[in-house]
Amino acid sequence: MQAAAPDPALQDVCGETPSAVCEWLWGETGNEVLTRIVDWLVGRPLEALVILLVAWVVERVARRMIRRAIFRVVMADRSAAARALERVVPLTGISVEEPRRESRATSISTVVSSTASVLIWVLAILLALGQLGLDLAPLIAGAGIAGVAIGFGAQNLVKDCISGLFMLIEDQYGIGDVVDLGVATGTVERVTLRTTVLRGQDGTVWHVPNGEVRRVGNRTKLWSVAVLDVVVAYDADLSRTREVVQRVAEEVVTDERFEGDVLAAPELLGVEAVSADGVVLRLLVRTTPGAQFRLQRALREAIKSALDHAGVDVLPPPGRVAAAPVEGGDDDAGGAADPPS
């Protein structure tokens, strides 16, 4: 069957692509002026509104599907993470990877969903403008030229987005991790393709462009380590000191406050350094991600009290004027990374 020839009168009134309202009103009334007015005030805006409504529905469905798909893929990667954890933590029955995978899935789904939303709404707005009678060809051509010009001046923006994408894919960090990005240190609150938002211990919010990150130190990935350096006098009885430190550490880690947070027994490495300032003993305790900070504070207090009671002279770390009997190791440096207790 041959398609019906277009009505020249209808095309003259409603255009080459007449809207349903215009076509119906012209067929019912045949009034050119009324048809043009109603089509301009009702028909085309109504179709543009329908396009935007469909875009809203598609955007909601797309965000939900993307979130589910990413969570399914990321959360299924449990065996590899479990094997990596078992190589350093011999204990079983303590799940420390679940929150980590959840934060990673949340970060990736947020970025991908935002990108999909932008694409959907840009396309919908262009279609809606076309329904309102605007000629999109010059607009698209001008946008292409402007895009090239902006691209030359927005190289840093492109660099930030590419760096952010690889950070998420490689799982360098996620929301809730305590990280050191070189230019700032703190807890990750938000991750986008362009920036990473950190909050320091003092409440300062740092917005770090992803392209400015040259190194990433993640202090809460899979597992963490509570590191303490105990500085005692040069003539202290080291055998007695080691005995006290080991005993107190074992008592603290078995406290109900840290139930489920300690992954391995305390490990007293022994003498870490000897100098004119004193003798440094180093203690390590593996913990769940982020739990090392609370544990370090409790260990410092308990070890200080026990050594005082045992008559062992405890000294401040080298270079410190303030009396800080027990100082945290490298994992606790900077202070800004320690989340508030």
N, C-alpha and C positions, 0 to 999 in steps of 0.2 A: 504494500500500500504506500502511496506517495504521501508525504507530509503535506498538511494543508498550507497553502501559501499565506504568508503573513499579511495581515490587514494593513495597508498603507496608512489609513486614517488612524488606526490604533498606534502605529509606530510614530506617526507625526505628533500625537498627543502624549504618549507615554514613553517614547524612546524605543530603541532597538531591543532592549530587554525590559519589557514592561513588568511592573510589580503586579502581584495578584490583586491587590486592592484597586489599582488603576485600571487593570483589565476588566475587573468585574464591574466597577462603577461606569466605565465607558460603555460596556455592553448593556447596562440597565438604564442609563440616562441619555447617553449620547451627547451630553453637555460638555463641551471642550473646556470651558473656563472652570466649571465645578470639578471636573475630573483632574485638571492640572493642580488646582488648589488642594484638593483632598490628598492627591498623590504626594505632593510636597510636604504637607503638614502631618499626614497620617501614614501613608503607604510606605514610603522609603524609610522614615524614622522607625516604623514598626519592624521592618525587615532588619534594619541595623541593630535594633534592640534584641531581636531574635538571635542574630549572630553572636552578640555579646553574651546572651544567656546561654547559648550552646557552648561558647568558649569557657564560661564559668563552670559548667557541668563537666566538660572535658578536662579542664584543669584540675578540678577536685578528684576526678576519677584517676587521672594520670599520676597525681601526687600519691594517692593511696596505693596504686599498683606499683609505682616505683619504690615506695617505702617497703612494701611487702616483698618485692623481688630482691632488693638489696639485703634486707634482714635475713631472707632465706639463704642467700649465698654466703653472707658474712658469718651468720650464726652456725652454718653447717661446717665451717672451717674450725672445728673443735679439736680434731685428733692431732693436727700438726702443732697447735698451741699446747695441747696437753703433753705431747712428747717433749717439746722444748722446755716445759716446766719441770717434767720429771728428771731431766738431765741435771738440774741444779737443786731440786728439792726432792728428797727421797720419800717424803711423806705423801700419803694419799688421803682422800676423803675431804680435802679442803678445796673448794672451788674458788679460784681467784681469777680465772679467765673470763667468766660470764660477764661481769660488769665491763671488762675491757672490750669485749666483742660488741656489747650493746652500745658503748660510747662510739666505737668506730662506725657501726652501722648507722647510728644517728647522724654522725658528721657527714658521711657520704650521702645518705638519703636527703639530708637538708640541702646540700649543694646541688645535687642532680635534680631534685624537685624544683628548686628555685630556677635553674637554667631552663627546664622544661616549661615552667610557668611563663617565663619571659618570652620564649618562642611562641607559645600558644597565644598570648595576648597581643604580641606584635602582629601576628597573622590575622587575628580577629579584628583588630583595629583597622588594618588595611582593608579588609573585606567590608567592614562597616562603612568606611569612608567611600569606598567604591559604590555601595548601595545608595549613599546620599548624593551621588552624581558627580563626585570629584574625579578628575582625570588623574589616575595614579601613575601613568607613564612618566610624566615630568618629575613627579614626587620621588619615584623609585630611582630614576636616573640621577636626580640631584642628591638623593641619599647615598647612592653608590660613589659619586664623586666626593661628597663630604666624608664618607667612610674611609676612602683612601687617604684624604688629607688628615683626618683625625687619627688614622692608624699610624702615620709617621710621627705624630706628636704624642701618641699614647703607647709608646713601646714599653714603658715601665708597667702600665696597666696589663698589657698582654703578658709580660714577664711574670707579674704577680699571679695572674690567673693560671698560667701553665705550672708555675711552682706549686701553687695551692692544690692543683689537681694531682700532681705526682705525690705530694705529701699525704693526701688522703688514700690514694691507691696503694702506696707503699706502707701505709699504716704507721707513719712516723709518730703520730700522737692523735689523740681524740679528745672529745669534751670530757672534762673532769681530770685529765692528766696534769701532773705537776711537771713543767718543762722549763728548760733553760735554753732560750733562743739566741743567746749572745747579747742581743740588744735589750732584752727584758726577760724577767723570770717571774713565774707565777702559775696559777691554775688556769687551764684553758676553759673559757666560758662559751666561746663561740668560734666556729671555723667556717669561713666562706672561701670562695675561690680567690678573693683578692686579699683578705686580711685574716689574721688570727687575733682574737681578743683574749688577753690575759688579765687576771686580777692578782696583784701582789698581796703579801700578807698584811700590809698596811692599808689595804683597800684601794690602792691605785689601780685604775683600769688602763692597760696598755693595748693600743691598737698597732699591731706589727704587720706591715705589708709582707706578704709571703715571699716576694722577690728579694727582700732584704735579709732573709734568713740564710745564713751560710752554714750553720751547724745546728743540730737539735740534740739537746740532752734531755731524755725522758726519764724522770725519776720514779715513775709509777707504772711501768709496763711489765706485765706478767708478774713480777715480784720485785721487792725492794730490799735494801739492806740498811739496818740501823748500825752506824759506825760511830764508835766512841773512842777517843784518845784520852787515857787517864795519865796525867803527868804527876809523878811522885818525886820526892827528893832523891838526890844522887846517892845518898847513903842509906836509902830505905831497904828494908828486907824484901827483896823481890819475890822470894818464894811465898812469904806470908801475904804479900800484896796480891799475887796471882790467885792464891787460895780464896781470899776475901772477895775479890772481884768476880771470880767464877761462881762462888756460892750465891752471892747477891744477885747476879744476872739470872741464874737458874730460878731463884725465888721470884723474881719480878716477872719473868716470862710465863710462869705458871699462875699468875694472878688472874682472877676472873675478868678483870678489865681488858685483858688481851687475849681472851679465849677466842680461838679461830683466827687470830692475826699472826701468830708465830708459826713459821713453816719448818724451822729446824732449830736444834738446840744451840745455845750460845757458843760461839767459838772464840776463845781467847788466843789470839795469834802470838802473844808474847811481846818482847821488847821491839817496838817499832823504830825507836831512835834513842840515841844517848848523846847528850850535849851538856854544856856547862849549866844550862837552865834546869836540867833534871832528866829523868828517864821516862820515856813515853811507852805505855802499854796500850795495845789496840784490841778492841773487842768488836766482834761482828755478830749480828743476829739477822737472819733472813725473815722477812715479814711479807704479808700481803701488800699489794700496791697502796702506798700512801700511809700505811700504819707505822712506818719507821719513825715518824716525827714524834708521835705520842710516846712511843716506846723509849726513844732516846731521852726524852725529858724525865720520864720515870726512872730510867737507869742512872742518869746523872745524880738525881737526888738521893737515890738509895745507896749508890756507891760512895758518894761523898760522906753520908752519915756513917756508913759501915767502916770506912777507912779512918774517919775521925775517932770512932769508938775503939778501933784496933791500934790507935796511936801511930798511924802512918801519916807522914806529912804530905798533904796534897798541894800541888803548886798550880798557879795559873799557867795556861799555855804560853810558849815563848812569844814575846812581843806584846802580850796583853798586860795592861796596867791594872784593869779591874780584876777583882778576885773572882775568877770563874774556875772553880776546882776541876770540873770535868767538861771537856769541850767536845762537840760533835766533830765528826770527820768530814771528808770531802762531800759526802752526800747531803750534809746539812749546811754547807757553806753558803754564805750570802744572806741567809735569813729570810729573804723575800719569798723563797720557795716554800717555806714551812706554812702550811695552811693553819689558820687559827684553831686552837684546841677546842 
